[in-house]
Amino acid sequence: MGDRLHGGQDTLAAFKHVLGADRVYTDPVTLSLYSSDDTPRRCEPAVVLFPACHADVEAIVQIAYQSSISLIPRSGGSGNVGGAVPVPGSAVVSLECMRRVIEFNPGERLVSVEAGIVTADIDQCAHTAGLFYPPNPGSSAYCRIGGNIATNAAGPRSLKYGVTRDYVLGLRVVVGNGQSLTTGCRTSKGVVGYDLTRLIVGSEGTLAIVTEATLRLVPRPPSSVTIRVAYVDASAACRGVLQVMCSPITPAALEFLDDQSIAIMDASTRESLPSRTKALLLVELDGDAQEAGRAATLLADALADDSAIDLVIAHTHDESAQLWEARSALSRALKRSSRRKINEDVVVPVSHLAELVAEINVLAARHTLPVVTFGHAGNGNLHVNIMVDPTSVAEERRAHEMLHELFSAVLALGGTISGEHGIGTEKLPFVALEQTPHVLNLERGIKTLFDPRGILNPGKAIPDDRSPEHWDTAISGTA
Ligand SMILES: Cc1cc2nc3c(=O)[nH]c(=O)nc-3n(C[C@H](O)[C@H](O)[C@H](O)COP(=O)(O)OP(=O)(O)OC[C@H]3O[C@@H](n4cnc5c(N)ncnc54)[C@H](O)[C@@H]3O)c2cc1C
């Protein structure tokens, strides 16, 4: 397989020379394991490389730059949009061996880590000094900070605490010509030059390979209270979201679940709900015990009006965990389905949430596709899971049409087509719905400055200047 690499055996030998032969893999099993992410899209790379330090990544990019080899940065491989899926003849650069905590400094409230550290391990480290790393994607137990930075990952807590970008103080990266850069600073303030750190966060591996990151930490909230509210319809639940957002309280999390989500919950959760339940809100309040308890009482009073048919407050850790487990089990339940899940992450202003949910239901009925919707309602960010029979070309086509209509509706409501997953390859056909040709050209120019030969994760995040119809056909033809 190595022969498919530009430069063939000579390039392989160069990689082995800088990394050692035991960090350069071309065997069929490894190539297959690194051919996909959490989407069904697959493409085997020519080689998988496992750098052990920043200098290794620098050497890899320098070799690739000389030989024009496409590099696919990869961390945990849990991405939902095909971002870490290789292109033919490419080298996957897996950061997973680079998982050291370089510096943990509680006094400065920061931690510097290598890009391959598992996200949950950062919070574990912070916990030892009463600190907290808030971004918590549902995949925290196996995704890695490099991937989180590249996708600007978020999660339920982003309502109160913000997203990955809000915690990145500085980065160490290698850009497309093999040059190393250090961006940002170690202080909580800094305004020298352009903010390259924020530009690289969310750039999906197309501008630079992140090798190290300095992250901001915050004090750990000692206590939390969870409230579950049941409604007879989704629009009442969306009004509940607005009630919360109009109050002086900012919950750590405010999640919405529609009737289809409730239908796939485990039997004991469903039995604990009134039979008329068609939508749920889960609200988490944190702070010191008194503060969280007072906020919970205030919100419960506000939410317990005629439209809410059931309201449960979980005060203990175990009770809370039980309520949240029902929410986290949803992704796993959908994954077990015989249908393929197309998982979207659209966002609208919270005041338009009810219209979005109504539109999703109209589209699901029109295209006769099962759709399960849940997500981070406090951010207006819903996961719209379109469940498709993978053996049916007609269903795939209807799903593609539905996506087009969904994204158009989201944009008409003042929203964005991706809140946290990014574009990867899966959403390339739709980027031009949101961004003007002028903006796209500027972005292509920035890409060329960082990556003059276009070797860093080609064909991801920013569509090239071929027509939207080209991407439409390319994607629907291969998905
Ligand atoms: C069950 C489940 C739940 C999820 N829940 C959430 C959620 O709540 N919130 C959320 O935001 N996402 C969620 N995701 C999506 C996914 O976990 C995130 O996008 C995550 O940030 C990807 O991290 P990763 O380490 O797996 O990256 P990968 O999948 O390996 O890569 C993702 C992208 O980042 C690039 N990349 C990876 N490492 C680097 C690097 N070092 N330098 C430059 N570019 C790099 C890749 O090329 C690719 O484009 C979920 C996924 C699953 C399967």
PDBQT file of the ligand as one rigid body, heavy atoms in Angstrom, charges set to zero:
ROOT
HETATM    1  C1  LIG A 501     -21.267   9.409  20.841  1.00  0.00    +0.000 C 
HETATM    2  C2  LIG A 501     -20.719  10.735  20.384  1.00  0.00    +0.000 A 
HETATM    3  C3  LIG A 501     -21.077  11.876  21.068  1.00  0.00    +0.000 A 
HETATM    4  C4  LIG A 501     -20.597  13.119  20.645  1.00  0.00    +0.000 A 
HETATM    5  N1  LIG A 501     -20.975  14.229  21.338  1.00  0.00    +0.000 NA
HETATM    6  C5  LIG A 501     -20.486  15.433  20.963  1.00  0.00    +0.000 A 
HETATM    7  C6  LIG A 501     -20.849  16.601  21.689  1.00  0.00    +0.000 A 
HETATM    8  O1  LIG A 501     -21.604  16.554  22.676  1.00  0.00    +0.000 OA
HETATM    9  N2  LIG A 501     -20.320  17.781  21.294  1.00  0.00    +0.000 N 
HETATM   10  C7  LIG A 501     -19.458  17.865  20.217  1.00  0.00    +0.000 A 
HETATM   11  O2  LIG A 501     -18.986  18.963  19.909  1.00  0.00    +0.000 OA
HETATM   12  N3  LIG A 501     -19.127  16.770  19.501  1.00  0.00    +0.000 NA
HETATM   13  C8  LIG A 501     -19.603  15.562  19.838  1.00  0.00    +0.000 A 
HETATM   14  N4  LIG A 501     -19.254  14.454  19.125  1.00  0.00    +0.000 N 
HETATM   15  C9  LIG A 501     -18.390  14.580  17.931  1.00  0.00    +0.000 C 
HETATM   16  C10 LIG A 501     -16.880  14.393  18.188  1.00  0.00    +0.000 C 
HETATM   17  O3  LIG A 501     -16.644  13.616  19.349  1.00  0.00    +0.000 OA
HETATM   18  C11 LIG A 501     -16.195  15.757  18.296  1.00  0.00    +0.000 C 
HETATM   19  O4  LIG A 501     -16.229  16.388  17.020  1.00  0.00    +0.000 OA
HETATM   20  C12 LIG A 501     -14.749  15.697  18.775  1.00  0.00    +0.000 C 
HETATM   21  O5  LIG A 501     -14.272  17.007  18.949  1.00  0.00    +0.000 OA
HETATM   22  C13 LIG A 501     -13.818  14.960  17.823  1.00  0.00    +0.000 C 
HETATM   23  O6  LIG A 501     -12.621  14.707  18.520  1.00  0.00    +0.000 OA
HETATM   24  P1  LIG A 501     -11.663  13.514  18.075  1.00  0.00    +0.000 P 
HETATM   25  O7  LIG A 501     -10.495  13.549  18.983  1.00  0.00    +0.000 OA
HETATM   26  O8  LIG A 501     -12.388  12.242  18.007  1.00  0.00    +0.000 OA
HETATM   27  O9  LIG A 501     -11.247  14.045  16.623  1.00  0.00    +0.000 OA
HETATM   28  P2  LIG A 501     -11.142  13.281  15.229  1.00  0.00    +0.000 P 
HETATM   29  O10 LIG A 501     -12.436  12.634  14.870  1.00  0.00    +0.000 OA
HETATM   30  O11 LIG A 501      -9.928  12.452  15.203  1.00  0.00    +0.000 OA
HETATM   31  O12 LIG A 501     -10.915  14.543  14.267  1.00  0.00    +0.000 OA
HETATM   32  C14 LIG A 501     -11.901  15.527  14.111  1.00  0.00    +0.000 C 
HETATM   33  C15 LIG A 501     -11.351  16.631  13.203  1.00  0.00    +0.000 C 
HETATM   34  O13 LIG A 501     -10.253  17.266  13.829  1.00  0.00    +0.000 OA
HETATM   35  C16 LIG A 501      -9.075  17.172  13.028  1.00  0.00    +0.000 C 
HETATM   36  N5  LIG A 501      -7.958  16.966  13.962  1.00  0.00    +0.000 N 
HETATM   37  C17 LIG A 501      -7.849  15.977  14.883  1.00  0.00    +0.000 A 
HETATM   38  N6  LIG A 501      -6.742  16.155  15.612  1.00  0.00    +0.000 NA
HETATM   39  C18 LIG A 501      -6.146  17.267  15.152  1.00  0.00    +0.000 A 
HETATM   40  C19 LIG A 501      -4.950  17.963  15.500  1.00  0.00    +0.000 A 
HETATM   41  N7  LIG A 501      -4.150  17.542  16.485  1.00  0.00    +0.000 N 
HETATM   42  N8  LIG A 501      -4.628  19.078  14.793  1.00  0.00    +0.000 NA
HETATM   43  C20 LIG A 501      -5.419  19.521  13.802  1.00  0.00    +0.000 A 
HETATM   44  N9  LIG A 501      -6.552  18.901  13.437  1.00  0.00    +0.000 NA
HETATM   45  C21 LIG A 501      -6.912  17.790  14.096  1.00  0.00    +0.000 A 
HETATM   46  C22 LIG A 501      -9.330  15.996  12.113  1.00  0.00    +0.000 C 
HETATM   47  O14 LIG A 501      -8.576  16.095  10.912  1.00  0.00    +0.000 OA
HETATM   48  C23 LIG A 501     -10.823  16.130  11.873  1.00  0.00    +0.000 C 
HETATM   49  O15 LIG A 501     -11.061  17.107  10.892  1.00  0.00    +0.000 OA
HETATM   50  C24 LIG A 501     -19.731  13.204  19.505  1.00  0.00    +0.000 A 
HETATM   51  C25 LIG A 501     -19.366  12.033  18.820  1.00  0.00    +0.000 A 
HETATM   52  C26 LIG A 501     -19.844  10.810  19.249  1.00  0.00    +0.000 A 
HETATM   53  C27 LIG A 501     -19.426   9.580  18.491  1.00  0.00    +0.000 C 
ENDROOT
TORSDOF 0
